[in-house]
Amino acid sequence: MRKTLRTVNRVLLALAGLVLIGVGGTVLAGGLDLPRKWGFGMPSGWRWSGPGDVLLRAEDRTRWTDSGWWWPVVIAALAVLVLLALWWLLSQFRRHRLREMLVDSGDGEGAQLRGRALESVLAAESESLEGVNRARVLLTGRRTEPRVRVGLALAPHAEPCAVVARLSSEAIERARTSAGLERLPAEVRLRAVKHRAERVS
C-alpha cells in the first residue's frame, strides 16, 4: 500500500511539474516576444503571445467583483490551495515512523513488536557504548522490512570508527537476531558533543 502511495505521489508531482513548466514556458515565451522573433506561432486561442498581453484581461478580472460572494470565495480557495501545497511539501520530507513490525515467533504465525519498544532498547544499548553520550533511534521502513536511523552524540575522546563498528556488531546485530530478521539496514549519523569552555581561576 505504501509503495502504491509513493508511486501515485511521484506521478502527481511529475504531472504538476510538467504542467507548471509548460504553462510557465509558454507565458515566458510570449513575454519575451519569442514567437515574433523566432517565427513560430502559439497554440490557437492562446492569450499570452506577446509582451503587451496580460494574464487576466479586464473583463475576466472584474466579471464577478460586484457580487458579495466573489472575494471571500477567491480568498478561501487560495488559502486552501496554499495549505494543501504546504502539507504536500512537508510530507515529502517527513520520515514515517514504523509503529509495529512483524517478528518471527517460530510457531509459523508470527508476532507484532512495537516500534517504540525496539527504538528504546536500541537507544539504551547505543548509549551504553563507550564514547556515546546520547543516542536517538528511529525505526522506519515496512513491517516486514524495517530500517533503523541512529543519531549518536559522541564524547570528545570517542573514536567514530570503533563506535560504529560496535554499534553494528552488538546493538543492531542483537536487534536483528531477536526479531528474526535476515537483515536490518541502519543509517548512522554522528556528531560531537560541544562542551562550554570554563574559566579556571
LUMVODREN-836989 format. One line per 5 residues: for each residue x, y, z of N, C-alpha, C. Coordinates in pm, 1 decimal, always signed. Example, Ala and Ser with C-alpha at 12.3 -4.5 7.8 and 13.67 -1.06 7.14 Angstrom:
// LUMVODREN-836989
+1319.0/-569.0/+780.0/+1230.0/-450.0/+780.0/+1320.0/-330.0/+780.0 | +1285.0/-225.0/+708.0/+1367.0/-106.0/+714.0/+1290.0/+3.0/+787.0
//
This chain:
// LUMVODREN-836989
+83.1/-120.4/+0.0/+0.0/+0.0/+0.0/+86.6/+125.5/+0.0 | +188.6/+127.1/+86.6/+275.0/+244.5/+93.7/+352.7/+264.7/-36.0 | +392.5/+151.9/-99.1/+462.8/+161.8/-226.6/+372.4/+222.5/-332.1 | +243.6/+183.6/-331.9/+147.6/+240.5/-426.3/+131.3/+389.6/-403.3 | +123.4/+430.5/-275.8/+110.4/+572.8/-244.8/+232.6/+650.8/-292.0
+351.8/+591.6/-274.7/+472.9/+659.3/-322.3/+470.0/+675.0/-473.4 | +422.4/+571.4/-543.9/+415.3/+579.3/-690.1/+316.4/+686.1/-734.1 | +197.9/+687.8/-671.2/+98.2/+789.9/-704.2/+152.1/+928.5/-675.0 | +222.4/+943.5/-562.6/+279.1/+1072.6/-525.5/+378.8/+1120.6/-630.4 | +464.6/+1030.5/-676.9/+563.5/+1068.9/-776.8/+499.2/+1104.3/-909.4
+395.4/+1028.1/-947.6/+325.9/+1058.7/-1073.2/+259.8/+1195.4/-1065.3 | +192.2/+1224.8/-951.4/+128.0/+1355.3/-935.6/+229.9/+1468.8/-936.2 | +343.1/+1447.8/-869.4/+448.2/+1550.1/-870.3/+500.5/+1573.5/-1011.0 | +520.8/+1464.1/-1086.5/+570.8/+1478.1/-1223.4/+470.4/+1551.5/-1311.8 | +341.6/+1517.5/-1299.7/+239.6/+1585.0/-1379.4/+229.4/+1733.2/-1343.7
+229.9/+1762.1/-1213.2/+223.1/+1902.6/-1170.8/+344.1/+1979.7/-1221.8 | +462.7/+1917.3/-1214.3/+582.9/+1983.3/-1265.3/+576.9/+2008.8/-1414.8 | +527.9/+1911.0/-1491.4/+517.1/+1928.4/-1636.3/+418.2/+2038.4/-1672.7 | +304.5/+2042.6/-1601.5/+205.9/+2147.3/-1628.9/+263.7/+2285.2/-1598.8 | +330.1/+2297.6/-1483.5/+387.7/+2427.3/-1446.8/+497.3/+2469.2/-1543.7
+581.4/+2374.6/-1583.6/+687.9/+2408.1/-1678.9/+628.8/+2447.6/-1813.3 | +526.2/+2373.3/-1858.5/+465.2/+2404.8/-1987.5/+398.4/+2541.1/-1988.9 | +313.7/+2567.5/-1887.5/+244.5/+2696.3/-1882.1/+344.3/+2810.2/-1861.7 | +438.3/+2791.0/-1768.9/+538.3/+2896.0/-1744.9/+623.7/+2923.3/-1867.1 | +660.8/+2817.0/-1939.3/+743.7/+2835.1/-2059.3/+671.6/+2910.6/-2168.7
+542.9/+2879.2/-2189.5/+468.7/+2949.9/-2293.8/+443.2/+3096.4/-2256.6 | +414.1/+3121.1/-2129.3/+396.0/+3260.5/-2086.2/+526.6/+3338.2/-2099.3 | +637.6/+3274.4/-2061.0/+767.5/+3339.7/-2073.8/+801.5/+3366.8/-2220.5 | +768.7/+3270.5/-2306.6/+794.8/+3291.0/-2449.8/+715.3/+3409.2/-2503.6 | +588.1/+3421.5/-2461.3/+509.6/+3535.7/-2504.9/+561.7/+3666.3/-2448.3
+602.8/+3665.4/-2321.6/+655.3/+3787.2/-2260.7/+784.1/+3835.6/-2325.9 | +865.9/+3742.4/-2372.6/+991.5/+3779.4/-2439.9/+973.1/+3800.7/-2589.9 | +848.4/+3787.9/-2637.4/+815.6/+3806.9/-2778.9/+891.5/+3709.5/-2869.4 | +911.4/+3587.7/-2821.1/+984.2/+3488.1/-2898.2/+909.1/+3440.2/-3022.4 | +774.1/+3430.8/-3019.9/+706.5/+3388.5/-3143.4/+735.6/+3479.8/-3261.5
+738.9/+3611.2/-3237.9/+767.3/+3703.7/-3348.3/+913.9/+3700.1/-3387.6 | +1003.2/+3691.2/-3287.0/+1146.5/+3692.8/-3316.1/+1192.4/+3565.8/-3386.4 | +1137.5/+3453.8/-3345.1/+1184.4/+3325.3/-3398.8/+1091.9/+3268.9/-3506.5 | +980.3/+3337.1/-3531.0/+892.3/+3298.7/-3640.0/+812.8/+3172.1/-3617.1 | +754.8/+3154.2/-3499.9/+666.6/+3039.9/-3476.8/+538.3/+3089.6/-3412.2
+434.1/+3010.7/-3424.4/+304.0/+3051.0/-3373.6/+270.1/+2982.0/-3242.7 | +190.5/+3048.9/-3161.2/+142.7/+2991.5/-3036.8/+16.2/+2911.0/-3063.1 | -25.6/+2823.5/-2971.1/-148.5/+2745.3/-2991.0/-268.8/+2835.6/-3011.9 | -365.5/+2787.4/-3089.2/-484.7/+2867.6/-3119.1/-561.0/+2897.1/-2989.9 | -605.1/+3021.2/-2978.1/-676.9/+3061.0/-2858.6/-587.5/+3100.2/-2742.2
-456.2/+3094.2/-2760.0/-363.2/+3129.1/-2652.5/-355.9/+3280.0/-2637.8 | -376.3/+3330.6/-2517.0/-386.5/+3474.8/-2496.4/-250.8/+3543.6/-2488.8 | -153.1/+3474.6/-2433.5/-29.1/+3542.4/-2397.6/+76.6/+3516.6/-2504.2 | +59.8/+3580.0/-2618.7/+152.4/+3556.8/-2729.1/+246.3/+3673.0/-2753.4 | +231.9/+3781.5/-2678.3/+318.3/+3897.3/-2697.4/+341.9/+3970.7/-2567.8
+443.0/+4058.9/-2565.7/+475.2/+4131.6/-2441.7/+363.0/+4221.3/-2392.9 | +276.1/+4265.1/-2480.7/+168.6/+4354.4/-2440.1/+47.9/+4284.3/-2383.4 | +43.3/+4153.3/-2394.6/-71.6/+4078.0/-2344.5/-62.5/+4061.4/-2192.5 | -177.6/+4043.9/-2131.1/-183.7/+4024.8/-1986.0/-238.7/+3886.4/-1956.2 | -206.2/+3837.1/-1837.3/-254.1/+3703.6/-1800.0/-404.2/+3700.9/-1782.3
-459.1/+3803.6/-1719.5/-603.5/+3812.7/-1699.2/-652.6/+3944.5/-1757.8 | -744.0/+3936.4/-1851.9/-798.9/+4056.7/-1912.2/-891.7/+4127.9/-1815.2 | -922.4/+4253.5/-1849.2/-1004.4/+4335.2/-1759.2/-1141.1/+4272.7/-1734.8 | -1203.6/+4217.3/-1841.3/-1335.2/+4158.6/-1822.0/-1330.6/+4033.3/-1735.1 | -1217.6/+3960.7/-1741.1/-1203.9/+3842.4/-1655.6/-1182.5/+3881.2/-1510.1
-1107.0/+3988.5/-1488.5/-1077.2/+4029.9/-1351.4/-1198.1/+4091.8/-1281.7 | -1284.7/+4154.5/-1357.9/-1395.7/+4229.7/-1297.1/-1530.9/+4166.2/-1321.6 | -1534.0/+4040.8/-1368.4/-1661.3/+3979.1/-1405.9/-1755.4/+3965.6/-1286.3 | -1702.0/+3917.9/-1172.5/-1789.0/+3892.8/-1056.4/-1753.5/+3979.1/-934.7 | -1676.3/+4083.7/-957.8/-1633.0/+4163.3/-842.4/-1747.8/+4236.6/-774.3
-1858.2/+4261.1/-844.5/-1972.1/+4328.3/-782.4/-2052.3/+4234.7/-693.6 | -2030.2/+4103.9/-709.0/-2102.0/+4007.0/-626.1/-2034.4/+3996.3/-489.6 | -2115.9/+3988.9/-384.0/-2061.0/+3985.0/-248.8/-1986.1/+3856.0/-216.6 | -2014.5/+3748.9/-287.6/-1951.6/+3620.9/-258.0/-1815.1/+3604.2/-324.8 | -1781.9/+3691.1/-420.7/-1665.5/+3667.1/-505.5/-1534.2/+3665.6/-428.0
-1503.1/+3774.4/-358.0/-1373.1/+3782.1/-291.1/-1359.3/+3683.1/-176.2 | -1461.7/+3660.3/-93.3/-1446.2/+3554.5/+8.8/-1418.3/+3417.4/-51.2 | -1484.6/+3384.7/-162.8/-1460.9/+3255.2/-226.1/-1319.2/+3247.8/-281.9 | -1274.1/+3354.6/-346.3/-1138.2/+3355.6/-402.3/-1033.5/+3340.3/-292.4 | -1048.9/+3416.5/-184.8/-951.3/+3410.2/-75.8/-953.4/+3273.1/-9.6
-1072.6/+3217.2/+13.4/-1081.7/+3084.1/+76.2/-1019.7/+2977.7/-13.4 | -1047.4/+2984.1/-144.7/-991.0/+2885.0/-236.6/-839.2/+2894.2/-241.8 | -787.0/+3015.9/-245.8/-641.2/+3032.3/-248.1/-578.5/+2985.6/-117.4 | -643.7/+3012.4/-5.1/-591.3/+2967.4/+124.0/-587.2/+2815.4/+130.6 | -693.1/+2750.1/+81.7/-694.6/+2603.6/+80.5/-584.6/+2549.1/-7.9
-565.6/+2609.4/-124.9/-459.0/+2564.0/-215.5/-321.3/+2580.0/-152.4 | -299.1/+2691.7/-83.9/-169.9/+2713.4/-18.2/-147.8/+2610.9/+92.2 | -250.4/+2585.4/+173.1/-236.7/+2487.1/+281.3/-212.0/+2346.8/+226.8 | -281.2/+2309.6/+119.8/-258.7/+2179.2/+59.0/-118.1/+2168.0/+2.5 | -71.5/+2275.2/-61.3/+64.0/+2273.6/-116.7/+168.8/+2261.3/-6.1
+149.0/+2332.5/+104.2/+242.5/+2322.6/+216.4/+240.5/+2184.1/+278.9 | +120.2/+2126.7/+295.2/+109.7/+1991.1/+350.4/+180.0/+1890.6/+260.4 | +160.7/+1904.4/+131.2/+223.1/+1813.0/+35.5/+375.0/+1827.3/+39.8 | +422.0/+1953.8/+47.4/+566.5/+1977.3/+52.2/+627.3/+1916.9/+178.0 | +564.3/+1940.4/+292.7/+618.0/+1888.1/+417.9/+613.1/+1736.0/+422.1
+513.0/+1676.6/+358.9/+503.6/+1530.5/+359.6/+616.3/+1465.0/+281.1 | +680.1/+1539.7/+190.5/+791.4/+1482.6/+114.7/+914.5/+1462.4/+202.6 | +927.9/+1543.7/+305.8/+1045.7/+1537.0/+391.4/+1021.1/+1459.9/+519.9 | +898.6/+1421.9/+544.0/+868.3/+1354.1/+669.0/+904.3/+1206.4/+659.6 | +972.7/+1159.1/+760.3/+1005.9/+1016.7/+770.1/+898.5/+949.3/+854.6
+829.7/+853.8/+796.3/+722.5/+787.2/+868.1/+780.8/+686.5/+966.6 | +743.8/+703.8/+1093.1/+790.0/+612.0/+1196.8/+711.9/+481.9/+1186.7 | +784.5/+372.6/+1198.6/+722.9/+239.8/+1194.2/+666.8/+209.2/+1332.5 | +534.3/+196.9/+1341.4/+471.6/+176.2/+1471.9/+486.2/+33.2/+1521.8 | +483.9/-61.3/+1429.8/+498.1/-201.2/+1470.7/+562.6/-279.6/+1357.6
+621.6/-391.9/+1392.9/+686.1/-477.4/+1294.2/+653.4/-622.7/+1324.2 | +662.5/-704.3/+1221.9/+634.3/-845.5/+1236.3/+759.6/-919.6/+1279.8 | +745.0/-1004.7/+1380.5/+856.4/-1081.7/+1435.2/+827.6/-1229.5/+1415.7 | +928.7/-1304.3/+1373.9/+914.6/-1449.0/+1357.9/+919.6/-1513.6/+1496.3 | +803.7/-1563.5/+1540.1/+796.0/-1624.3/+1673.3/+829.4/-1772.3/+1672.7
+852.0/-1830.4/+1556.8/+891.4/-1970.4/+1548.1/+777.0/-2067.6/+1540.9 | +652.7/-2020.3/+1556.6/+538.3/-2110.5/+1551.5/+464.1/-2101.9/+1418.9 | +520.2/-2026.5/+1324.8/+458.0/-2014.0/+1194.1/+353.5/-1905.4/+1184.2 | +318.0/-1844.2/+1296.0/+217.0/-1739.4/+1295.0/+278.4/-1600.3/+1304.2 | +384.5/-1586.8/+1379.0/+449.3/-1457.3/+1394.2/+387.9/-1375.4/+1506.4
+452.3/-1265.9/+1538.1/+404.5/-1176.0/+1643.6/+435.8/-1033.1/+1602.3 | +374.9/-940.7/+1673.7/+395.9/-799.5/+1645.5/+478.6/-736.4/+1756.9 | +576.3/-658.0/+1716.3/+662.5/-587.1/+1811.2/+643.8/-438.0/+1791.2 | +618.9/-366.9/+1900.0/+602.7/-221.7/+1890.1/+733.6/-156.4/+1850.2 | +723.2/-63.9/+1756.3/+842.9/+3.2/+1707.2/+912.7/+83.2/+1816.0
+835.2/+149.3/+1901.9/+896.0/+230.8/+2007.7/+972.2/+144.7/+2108.5 | +925.7/+20.5/+2128.0/+997.0/-68.4/+2219.8/+1135.0/-101.0/+2165.5 | +1142.3/-133.6/+2036.3/+1271.8/-162.7/+1976.7/+1359.9/-39.0/+1973.1 | +1300.2/+76.9/+1947.3/+1376.9/+201.9/+1947.4/+1437.1/+228.8/+2085.4 | +1358.0/+206.0/+2190.3/+1406.8/+230.6/+2326.6/+1523.0/+137.9/+2361.5
+1509.4/+10.2/+2323.9/+1617.4/-85.4/+2353.3/+1743.8/-48.2/+2277.6 | +1729.4/-17.5/+2149.0/+1847.3/+18.9/+2069.2/+1911.9/+147.2/+2121.2 | +1831.0/+243.9/+2162.7/+1886.9/+368.5/+2215.7/+1962.9/+342.5/+2345.2 | +1906.6/+258.6/+2434.2/+1974.3/+228.0/+2560.7/+2105.7/+154.5/+2535.9 | +2105.2/+56.8/+2445.0/+2228.3/-16.2/+2416.1/+2331.1/+72.8/+2346.9
+2284.5/+163.8/+2263.2/+2377.4/+255.5/+2196.3/+2442.8/+349.5/+2296.4 | +2365.4/+399.1/+2393.4/+2420.3/+490.9/+2492.9/+2513.8/+419.3/+2589.7 | +2504.1/+286.4/+2597.4/+2595.7/+211.7/+2684.6/+2733.3/+190.8/+2620.5 | +2745.5/+220.2/+2491.8/+2874.7/+203.7/+2425.5/+2970.9/+312.2/+2471.8 | +3097.3/+277.0/+2479.3/+3198.3/+372.8/+2522.7/+3212.3/+484.3/+2420.2
+3207.9/+606.6/+2470.6/+3223.5/+722.5/+2383.7/+3092.8/+781.7/+2334.9 | +2978.4/+721.4/+2369.6/+2848.1/+772.4/+2325.8/+2780.8/+842.5/+2442.6 | +2749.5/+970.0/+2425.6/+2680.2/+1045.1/+2529.8/+2528.5/+1030.1/+2519.6 | +2476.4/+1045.1/+2398.1/+2332.4/+1034.5/+2376.5/+2306.5/+962.2/+2244.6 | +2191.6/+899.0/+2236.8/+2154.0/+826.5/+2114.9/+2005.4/+846.2/+2089.1
+1973.4/+865.8/+1963.4/+1833.7/+873.6/+1920.9/+1813.3/+771.1/+1810.4 | +1707.6/+693.5/+1820.5/+1681.9/+585.0/+1726.0/+1542.9/+602.1/+1667.5 | +1531.4/+585.5/+1536.6/+1403.8/+593.3/+1466.8/+1390.6/+471.4/+1377.3 | +1279.1/+402.7/+1391.6/+1251.5/+283.3/+1311.9/+1160.5/+323.0/+1196.5 | +1204.8/+297.5/+1073.3/+1128.6/+332.0/+953.4/+1115.0/+207.8/+865.9
+1065.4/+227.2/+745.3/+1052.4/+116.7/+651.8/+916.6/+50.2/+659.8 | +913.1/-77.8/+622.7/+789.6/-154.7/+624.3/+790.3/-255.2/+738.9 | +673.0/-308.6/+769.1/+662.3/-400.9/+883.4/+749.6/-523.8/+864.0 | +762.4/-569.4/+741.4/+842.9/-688.9/+715.6/+986.9/-654.8/+678.5 | +1012.7/-527.6/+647.2/+1148.3/-485.0/+610.7/+1180.6/-353.8/+681.2
+1201.7/-358.9/+812.4/+1229.4/-235.3/+885.8/+1369.7/-183.4/+858.2 | +1386.6/-54.9/+882.0/+1516.0/+11.6/+870.7/+1536.8/+95.1/+997.0 | +1661.1/+118.7/+1031.5/+1693.5/+191.5/+1154.3/+1774.0/+315.7/+1120.3 | +1736.2/+427.9/+1180.6/+1815.3/+550.8/+1173.3/+1863.3/+583.3/+1313.8 | +1994.1/+592.2/+1330.7/+2053.6/+614.8/+1462.2/+2132.7/+745.5/+1458.5
+2106.7/+831.7/+1554.1/+2183.9/+953.8/+1571.1/+2261.9/+946.9/+1701.6 | +2393.9/+956.4/+1692.8/+2478.6/+943.1/+1810.5/+2550.8/+1075.1/+1838.7 | +2547.4/+1116.0/+1963.9/+2627.2/+1230.4/+2009.8/+2750.1/+1174.3/+2079.2 | +2866.2/+1197.5/+2020.1/+2989.5/+1135.7/+2068.5/+3064.4/+1227.7/+2163.6 | +3129.2/+1165.4/+2260.2/+3215.7/+1238.3/+2352.2/+3343.6/+1279.0/+2278.9
+3415.0/+1379.2/+2329.1/+3537.2/+1425.0/+2259.9/+3642.5/+1315.8/+2242.4 | +3649.9/+1220.4/+2334.6/+3753.5/+1117.9/+2326.5/+3711.1/+997.7/+2242.6 | +3588.3/+997.4/+2189.2/+3535.8/+880.3/+2119.1/+3604.8/+861.5/+1984.4 | +3616.7/+736.0/+1944.4/+3667.7/+701.0/+1812.1/+3549.0/+661.4/+1725.1 | +3512.5/+743.3/+1627.2/+3391.7/+717.0/+1549.0/+3389.0/+579.1/+1483.2
+3499.2/+536.8/+1425.1/+3501.1/+406.6/+1357.3/+3473.5/+293.4/+1455.5 | +3533.7/+301.6/+1572.7/+3513.1/+197.1/+1672.7/+3369.9/+197.6/+1723.6 | +3312.3/+315.8/+1742.1/+3174.5/+325.2/+1790.6/+3078.0/+264.2/+1688.9 | +3096.4/+299.2/+1561.4/+3006.6/+246.3/+1458.1/+3022.0/+95.0/+1445.1 | +3144.9/+46.0/+1454.8/+3168.2/-98.0/+1443.6/+3099.9/-173.3/+1558.1
+3112.1/-122.2/+1681.1/+3047.0/-188.6/+1794.3/+2896.3/-176.7/+1785.5 | +2847.1/-63.3/+1740.7/+2702.4/-45.9/+1724.8/+2646.9/-149.2/+1626.8 | +2718.8/-168.3/+1515.4/+2672.5/-263.3/+1414.4/+2681.6/-407.8/+1462.8 | +2793.5/-441.1/+1525.3/+2815.8/-580.9/+1562.8/+2745.2/-620.8/+1691.9 | +2708.4/-524.0/+1774.4/+2646.1/-557.0/+1902.5/+2497.8/-519.0/+1905.3
+2468.4/-390.9/+1914.5/+2329.7/-348.5/+1934.8/+2240.8/-384.4/+1815.7 | +2281.0/-346.8/+1697.9/+2197.0/-371.5/+1580.6/+2189.7/-520.4/+1548.8 | +2300.7/-591.5/+1565.5/+2300.5/-734.5/+1537.8/+2210.6/-809.4/+1636.0 | +2211.9/-770.0/+1763.9/+2123.1/-833.4/+1861.5/+1976.4/-805.5/+1829.3 | +1947.7/-681.4/+1786.2/+1809.6/-648.8/+1749.4/+1765.3/-729.3/+1628.1
+1852.5/-744.3/+1531.3/+1818.7/-821.5/+1411.6/+1792.7/-967.9/+1446.1 | +1880.0/-1024.2/+1531.1/+1865.5/-1165.0/+1567.5/+1739.5/-1188.6/+1650.0 | +1714.1/-1102.1/+1747.3/+1597.3/-1121.4/+1833.8/+1466.3/-1104.3/+1758.1 | +1466.8/-1022.3/+1653.1/+1345.1/-1003.3/+1574.2/+1332.6/-1106.0/+1463.0 | +1432.1/-1190.9/+1446.1/+1426.1/-1293.1/+1343.0/+1433.9/-1238.2/+1202.0
+1507.2/-1127.9/+1184.7/+1518.4/-1064.6/+1053.5/+1643.7/-1112.4/+981.9 | +1633.9/-1124.1/+849.6/+1751.3/-1159.9/+771.4/+1848.0/-1043.4/+763.1 | +1794.6/-923.7/+756.2/+1879.2/-804.1/+750.2/+1807.2/-688.8/+818.1 | +1885.8/-599.4/+874.0/+1832.3/-479.6/+938.7/+1920.7/-361.2/+899.2 | +1893.7/-300.8/+783.5/+1975.4/-187.7/+738.5/+1970.3/-72.5/+837.8
+2084.2/-7.3/+854.0/+2091.6/+103.5/+950.5/+2166.1/+220.8/+889.2 | +2117.5/+338.7/+921.1/+2184.4/+463.3/+882.7/+2227.2/+533.0/+1011.0 | +2356.2/+558.2/+1024.9/+2410.1/+614.7/+1148.4/+2463.1/+754.7/+1120.5 | +2421.7/+849.5/+1201.8/+2471.3/+987.8/+1192.0/+2542.5/+1023.0/+1321.3 | +2661.4/+1075.8/+1307.0/+2743.9/+1107.7/+1422.9/+2761.0/+1257.9/+1435.5
+2766.2/+1303.1/+1557.7/+2801.6/+1442.7/+1584.7/+2874.3/+1449.0/+1717.6 | +2959.5/+1545.2/+1728.6/+3039.0/+1559.8/+1850.3/+2966.7/+1648.9/+1950.1 | +2979.1/+1615.2/+2076.4/+2921.0/+1696.4/+2182.3/+3014.2/+1813.2/+2210.0 | +2958.6/+1933.9/+2207.5/+3039.7/+2052.9/+2232.8/+3025.8/+2091.9/+2378.9 | +3138.0/+2107.8/+2443.4/+3139.2/+2148.6/+2583.9/+3174.8/+2297.4/+2593.7
+3107.0/+2365.2/+2681.9/+3135.9/+2508.3/+2703.1/+3269.9/+2523.4/+2775.6 | +3341.8/+2621.9/+2733.8/+3469.4/+2649.7/+2799.7/+3443.2/+2709.9/+2937.7 | +3519.9/+2664.1/+3034.7/+3502.7/+2714.0/+3171.2/+3628.6/+2789.7/+3212.8 | +3606.7/+2899.9/+3282.4/+3718.8/+2980.5/+3328.6/+3779.5/+2918.5/+3453.7 | +3908.4/+2903.5/+3448.8/+3979.5/+2847.9/+3564.3/+4053.1/+2960.9/+3633.4
+4028.6/+2976.9/+3763.8/+4093.0/+3087.1/+3835.6/+4199.5/+3032.9/+3930.5
//
